[in-house]
């Protein structure tokens, strides 16, 4: 990343080189930078174990690093998909153990983004992102941050609501994809073009949401192009 080579189609190498040259971005594995950060965003994988329950070991490891270097006034946001209650039940005790007072000198929130990861962002209708904090002040500060990045933000009453909203979005998408995959198998056996069938069904203006990207992300939402304000990202 520091060499200007992007590994994701979401960000081009040219865009990465631009912010590097401007001194607005730096990739590092040095956790000491957390001590100087006003905002810390935790965005790590939460894969499923063989037993189908979430493996939150990456979240735990990241949160421990952040909490160990907590300084008063920091905003800490969790973005990883996890079980409802993770922000309050897992992160909050780590910070309170180090003297943090949530909503006073420590601000914790959950951000539910709904981008289609791994696909280049294109112009299209922007959809609101969801932010919920442990306290109203946590929500306000997190929303203030993300409005500078993604534009439209919906504030909800708690981190738990935001966590549930993201989980519900993901389940809805996965169920829709699974149905489309099964339907595609049936259409193949009947020698019918599944795309034509889906397009025909999609002419119904209500009660139907098309999914055409089999075994991948559903075409259920238009990706947004985020705007950024000057600053340095670490």
N, C-alpha and C positions, 0 to 999 in steps of 0.2 A: 504494500500500500504506500509506504513512504517513497518507493521508487516510481510511483505514478502508474502502477499496473493494477487496474481494477479486476477483481475476481468475480464480480457480479454484473449481470446485464442491467440491473437497476441504475447503476452509475457508470458512465463511460470513463475510459482512461483519460480522455481529454478534459472532462469535467473535474476529475480527481487532480490532474496536473495543475489545473487553474487554481484550486484552493490551496494546494501545496505551495505553489509559487507565491501566493498572496499571504502565506503564513497563517492560514485559517484552519489548518488541519494537521494533526500529527498522530500517527499510530504508534502505540507503545504497549509493552507488557509490564511496565514499571508501575506497580500499584501505589507508589508514593504520590503520584500525581493526584490521587483521590483527595489527599489532604488539602489541596489548593482548589478543588473544584467546587463551584457554586451549585452545580447540578450533576447528579450521577444517574444515568439510565442503565438499568440492568436488563439486558436483552440476550438471553442465553437459551439453548435448546432445552426442551422438556419432553424427551422421547418417552414412549411407553415401554414398560418392562414386558417380559414374556407373559406375566400375569395380567397384563393390560392396565395396570395402574401406573400413574405418571411417575417418572423418575425425576425428582426435583433436586437431585444432588448438585447439578450445575447452578441452580438458583441459590441453594444453601451456600455453596463455596463462594459465589460472587458476593452474596449479601454479607457473609462473614468478613470478606476483605474490605467491603465498604464500611461496615459498622466499626471495624477495628480502627479506621482512619476518620471516623466521623468528627466533624467540627460544627459548632452551633451555626444555624442558619442554612444548612444544606437542604436542597430539595432532592429526594431520592424517589425515582419512579421505576416501577417494575413493568416490563412489557411482555415478559414471557407468559405464554399460555399455561395456566395451572388451575388447580382446584379452587373454588370460591373460598375465600378466607385466607389465602396465602399471604397477602400483604399485611393483614392485621395479626394473624396467628404465627407467622414465621418471621417476617422482617421486623415488625414492631418490637417484640421482646428483645431482639438483638441490640437495637438502638437504646431502648430503655435501660438495659443492663449497663450501658455506658453513660448514663446520666441524661439521655436525651428526653425532652418533653415534647411529645407530638403536638403539632399545631402551635407551639410556642417557639422552640429553637430547633425543631426538627420537623420536616414536612415530607410525609409519605403519601404516594398515590399510585394508582394503577392506570395504565394507558392501553386501551383496546384499539389497536389499529386493524384495518381490514384491507390492506393492500394485497395484491396477488404477487407473492414473493417469487423471485426468479424470472419475472417477466419485465421487460423494459417498459417504463411508464410512458404513456402516450397521452395526448390531449383528450380530454373528455370531461363530462360533468363531475364536479368534485363532490365527494360525499363527506359527511361530518364524521369526525373521529370521537371516541368516547373517553372521558376522563372522570375518574372518581377518586377522591382522597379519603384518608382516614378521618379528617376533620374538614369543615367547610373552608378553612384557610388553606389547607393542603390542596383541596380541589381548585381553589382560586389561583394559586401560584402555578400549579401544573397546567391549568388551562391557559394561563398567560404565556407560559413557555411554548406550548404546542400551537397556539394561534400564530406564532411567529414562524412556525415550521410547516404546518399542514393547512393553515387557514381555518376552516370551519371546525369547531369543537363543540360537542355536546357535553355539558356538565351533568353528572348524575349524583345522587345523594350519598354514595359511599363507594369505597374501593371494591367492596363485595358485589355491588350492583354492576360495576364495570367488568369485573372478572366473570360474572355470570353472563353478561351480554356477549363477551367475546367467546365464551364457551358455547353459547346458544348459536351464534353466527357460524362457528366452525362445525357444530353438529348438523345444522341445517344444510350447509354446503356439502358435507360429506354424504349425508343421506341422499341429497339430490344427485350427486355424482354416482353413487352406488345404483340408484334407480336408473339413471341414464345408461350405465354400463350393462345392466341386466336387460334393459329394453333394447339396446343395440344388438345383443346376442339373439334376441327373439326376432328382430327385424332381419338379421343376416340369414337366419334359417328360413324366413318367409320370403327372402330375396326382395326386400323392400329397403329403400334408401332411408336410413334412420334420420339423417339430417333433414330430409324433406318432411318427414313426419313431425319432427320437433318444430320446424319452422311453421308448419301448418297449425300445430297446437298452440304455438306462441301468438297466433293472431287473436287469441282470446285475451281481452284486456285486463282480466282479473283472475285470481286464483291459480295462476300458472307462472312458473319461473323457469325459463329454458336453461338447460345445461348441455353444452356441446363438446366440452373438452374431456373426453373419456380418460379415466385413470390419471387425472390431473386436476388442476384448479378449474372450478366451474365458472362459466361465463355469466356470473350473476350480478356483477357490479362493475361499473366503469372505473378504471384506475385514475388516480388523481396525480397531478404534478405539483409537488410541494414547493413552496417559496421559502427562501431562507433569508435571514437578516445577517449583517456582518457579525462575525465572531469567530472564535477558534474552537474547533472540535478536537477532542482528544479521545 
